[in-house]
């Protein structure tokens, strides 16, 4: 069950172990298998997709069945409850409103001597959204990945997701996709789906950016195709870190830890508390809530391997440990969360106060729930419209401005041994050439 630690050295060692839980030799072996899948799909297209779908998902499909038909999309609306449909629409509205605030603006600046500088933002043309299947259906993942792409102005959004039994897809996933504006959905998953998006097949188009979480094979595939396409991140198992003081409710904190642990056997659930008594109360209630948990075995495994409670002397110490771990989700269940926020440097998403469980961010608040994991919050950020937008620099110099800068440009070019760089500036200083005959070589020939 949940381990309670009271020493700083042991706490830092355990946090490091949990952060590095996906670093193992098995990953290298799996990478070799993924390379084979990528190469096969690149060379054989749909044929390889169908082969791997049968091998890994135990579903036999024809190429014509890869894409979900319009009638199947329509039928999905009849299979979800009104409450779920309403929730999807509320979530969509909030996510869209939040991400519209993040659209970068192109700009142009006019300087001295008619120097014009600027930056122009344009969306990618095609985006691929991967939505995992397996243990559960994830309509929220559809919304969180597709809506920023749509808000960014991506013209073609393609979604792939593994087929379930009888090659079916969960109706909630299909409804969420349509509410987010996706009509092009393919029933294919795993590394083969990433390969199809990266290289294109007879049926599935090549895209410019691939986003969305998945298992180790999906993550390795995204890593290997990066460079041919852009990706959002290399997402690892999910994690939450809760900082709690005496004002927090141990029942609520226990529920929040379990909410993360129930995702995956490798999910991490960490508590940093300022009281040993509070940590013990959380541990006791966690066991109570697990008793009738519908995903008990999976959740217990996550808690046993990657659950942790650390007792510290102060909230400042708690913030320091949190910054070393750089959690995907950070809950500040303390009396003055905004004051503690000043000490937080690294976290994917921060939930402030005792009435803000991480589930709010997972589903409905608006900010994206696709977040950096495994310590990458030290340098990475949540998925957003920026993921689907690239920028171009704009530069215009007048002849006067070029001549003023000529000496500096030529000095740098000559220092680097780049003759024609220097000449491209020097020749412009001589005025426009009137004919080919003025070239010294041409005159010599005459």
N, C-alpha and C positions, 0 to 999 in steps of 0.2 A: 504493500500500500504506500501511501504518501510518506516519503522520508522527511524528517525534520532535522535541519542542520543549524548549528549555532556558531561555528567557527568560520572566519573569513577565508582562510586558505582552502578549507574543504568546499566552501560555497563556490569560490572562483573555479576550482578544479571541476566540480560537477557541472557548472554552467558551461564551461568550455567543452566538456564531454557531450553535453546535450546539443550544443551548437554544432558540433562536428559529427553528429550521429549518422549522417549520410556519407561520410568519407570512409570508404572501405575498399578492399581489393575486389570485392564482387562487382563493384561498379565498372571496373576496367573490363571484366569479362562480359558484362552486359553491353558495354559500349561496342564490342566487336560484333555482337549479334545485331545491334541496331544499325551498324554500318552496312551489314549485309542486306537488311531490309531496305535501307535508303537506296542502295545501289540497284537492287532489283526493281523497285518502283520507278527509279529514274530511267532504267533501260526498257522495262516491260510495261509500264503504265498500268492500265486497268487490270490486265491479267494478273500482275503481282498483287494488286490491291485485293482482288477476289480470292486469290490463294491464301494470303495472310488473314483475311477475314474468316475464312473457313478454318485455318489452323489455330488462330488465337481466340476467336470469338465463337467458334463452333456454329457459324451461320453460313449457309450456302446461298449466294446471291448471283444474279446476272448483272452485267454492267448497266443494263437499263433500270435496275432496281436500286442502284446506288443513291440516286437523287429522290428525295421525298416528293411525292406528287401533290398537286394542288388539292385534290380530293382528300388526301391524308391530312394536309394542313387544316382544311376546313373541318374535318371530323374531330380534330383535337379539341376544338372549342366546345364540342358537345360532351367531352369527357372530363372536364374540369368543373369544379363547383363555382358558384357565383362568388363566394367568399375568396377563393383563391384567385379568380380572375380580377376581382377588385383589388386584392393585395398586389398583384403583379402590376396593375395600372398605377396604383399609388407609388410603388417603388420606382416605376419607370419615370413618373413625373418628378420625383425628388432627385433621382440620379441625373436626369437630363438637365434640370435646373442648376444643379451644382456644377456639372461639367461645362455648361454654357459660360460660366464665369471664368473658365480656364482657357478660353480660346485666345491664343497669342495674336497680337495685332501687328500687321506689317507696318513698317515705318521708313521714312526717308528724311534725311537731314541735309540741308543746304549750307555749305561752309564758305570760307573765303576762296576767292579766285575760281568760283564756279566748280568747286569740288562737291560732288553729291555722293553721299553714302547712305546705305539703308539695309534693311533686311526684309525679305519677302517670304511669307509662310504659305505653303501649299500642302494639301492633304495627299497621302499616297492614293493611287488609283484603286488598288484592290487589297482588302484585308481578309485574313483567314482567322476564324474564331474556333478554338478547340474547347469543347465542353465535355468533361469527363463523364463516364457512366459508372457502371459497376455497383458499388455499395449503395448508391442513392442517386436520385435525380436532382439536378442543380439548375433550376430556372433562374436563380439569382446570379449564377455565373454567366448565363446568357446575357442578362441585362447589363451586368457590370462590364462586360467586354464589348458588346455590340453598341451600346448607347454612346460611349465616347467616340467610337469610330464614326457613327452616324452624325454626331454633333460636329466632329472635325471636318465632315464633308466628303468622306470616302464614298466613291460612286458605287462600288461593288463590294458587298460584304458576304463572305461565304462561310458557312458554319459546317463543321464536321463533329460527329459524336458517335461513339460505339453503338452498334445495334444490340438490343436486348434479346430476350427469348422470342422466337419466331420473327426475328429481324425487326422487332417493333422499337419505337422510340417513345419515351414517356410523354404523354400529352401536355403536361405542364411545361416541358422544355420546348415543345413545338409552339405552344401558345406564347410563351415568353419571347421566342424568336420573332414571331410575327408582330407582336406588340412593339418590339424594338426595331422593326423594319426589315427583318431578314426573311427573304423568300427562298433563298438558295441554300438548301440543307442536304447534307450527304450522310448516309449511315455508314460511316467508317471511322475507326478509332486507332489508337496505338501509334507506334512509330510510323506505320504505313500511311496513316492520315497526314502526319506532318510531312512526310516525303511527297505526298500528292500535292499538298499546298505549296511546297517549296519548288518542285520541279514541274508540276502540272502533269495531267494524264489526258487520255482521250475524253474523259468525262469531267474531271475536276480541274478548274483553272489554276494556273500559277498565280500566287499572290505576292505582294510586296512586304507585308508584315504579318507575322503569326503571333497571336496572343492566346492566353488561356492556360490553366493549370492541368496537370495530368500525372500519371504514375512515373516511375523511374525511366521507362522506355520512352515516354513522350518527352520528358525533360532532356534525356540524352539526345534524342532526335533533334530537338530544338537547338541544343548546343552545337550539334554537328552541321546543321544547315545554316547557322548564323553566318552572315557574310554574303550568302546568296540572297537571303531575305533578312529583314529585321525581326527581332523578337522583343517581347516585353521583358522577360526575366527568366531565370532558371529557378522556378519555384520548388522549394523543398516541402517537407511535411509542415503542417500548420503549427502555430505556437502562440501562447498567451502568457504574459507575465503580469501579475496583479500586485501592486503595492498597496498595502492596507494598514491603517492605523486603528486606534480603539473605536473610532466612529463607524467602522464598517460592520456589516452583518455577516457573521461566519457562514450562515446558511446561504446567503447570496453569493459569497465568494466561492464556496464549494460548488455551487451550481455553475458558476462561470468557468471554473477549472474543468468541470466535467463537460461543459459545452464545447471546449476545445479538444479534450481527450477523445470524445466520441467520433471525431472525424476519421481517425486513422490510428493504427497501432503504434505509429512513430510520431504522433502528435505530442507536443510538449506542453505541460501545464505547470506553471511555476508561481509560487506565492512568496513575496518578500514582506514580512510582517515585523512590526515593532514590539510585538508581545509574544512570548512563548505560549501563554495561555490561549491567545487568539489562534495561533497556529494549530494547537491541539484541538480546539473546538472545530476548526475547519476540517481537520483530518477526520474527526468523529462524524461530522455531518456528511462528509463526502462518502464515507462508508454506508451511512444510512440511505443516502440518495441512490447509491449504486445497487442496493438490495433488489429493487424491482426495475432496474434500468433495462430497456429493450435491447440495448447494444452492450450489455454488461461485459462479456468476455473481451471484446475489442477494447472497450474503454478501460477495463482493469489492466490490460496489458500495457496500454499507453501510460497509465498512472504509475504502474510498477517500474517501468523502464525509464520514463522521461517525466515523471511527476516529481516535484520538489517543493519543500517549504524551507525558507531561510529566515532565521530570526536575526535582526540587526538592532543596533542601539538607537538609530535615528533615521529619519526620512532622507537625510542627505546621504547616508550610507546606502540606503535602499536605491536611491537614484544612481549612485556610482556603480553599483552592481548591475542595475538595469542597463546603463550605458555600455558596460562591458559586454553584455549579452546582445544588445541591440535587437529587441524583440519585434516580431511582426505586429503583434497586438499588445498594447500596453494599457492597462486599466489603473487609474489613480483613484482608488477608493479611500480617499482621505478627506479630512475636514476642510483643508484649503488646497484643492487640486491645482488651481491656477498659480498659487505661490510655488508649489512643488514643480510645476511645469518649467519654471525658470532653470531648474537643474537638469532637465531632460535634454539630451543631445541627439540620441539615436532611437528611433522607433518608426515603424511603418504607419501605424495609426494609433492615436492616443485618445482614450476614452476618459472623460473627466467627471468625477463625482460618483456617488453611490447609486444614482438612478440611471446610469448609462452603461448597461452591460454590452459586451462586445457584439451580441446578436443584433443590436440596433444598427451597427455599422455593416454587419453581414448582409442585411436585407433591405433596409428602408431609409436610412438617414440621408444618403445621397453620395458621400465620398466613396471612392472605389474600394472594394474589398480584395482586389488583386494586389497583394502587397509583398515587399521584399522579405525573405525568410533567411534563416541560418546565418544571421549576423550581417547580411547584406544591406540592412537598413543603415549601416554606417556610411554608405555611399549611394544607395539607390532609393527610389521613391515609388509611390503607388502608380498603377496604370492610370492613364488619363488621356485627354485629347492629344497631348504632346506626343504620345506613343505613335499616333497615326499622322503626324504632321512633320514635315521636314522644312528646313529654311535655306534660302539662298541669299548670299551676300550681294548687294547692289553697289557698284562702284562706277562713277563717271568723273573723269578729270578733264578740265579744259586744257588747251595748249599752254596757257600761262602757268597753270598749276603744275603741269608735267615738267616744264622747264625749271621751275623752282625746286622740284624734287629730284631732278635728273642726277645731280652730283651724288646725292645720297644713294639713289637706286643703283647707279653705276658702280659706286664704291663697294656696295654689298655684293653685287653680281660678280665683280672682278675678284673679290675676296674668295668667292665660292668657285671661281674658275668657270663661270657660265658666260661665255663670250657673247652669245646671241641675246641673252637677257640684257646685257649692257648695250649692245648694238640696237636693240628694238627701241631703246630710249634715245640714244645718240642720233640715230637717223631721223627721228621725228623732229629733232632740233634743227635739221638742215632744210626743213620745208618739204612740201610735197613733190615727189619725183614726177616729171612730166612725161617721160617716155622710156621705153626699154633701151633706146639708143644712148641714153645718158649714162648707162652703167659702164664703168671702166672697161669691163671685159668686152662689151659690144664695140666700144670705140677702138679697142686694140685690134679687133677683127677687121674693122674697116681700113 
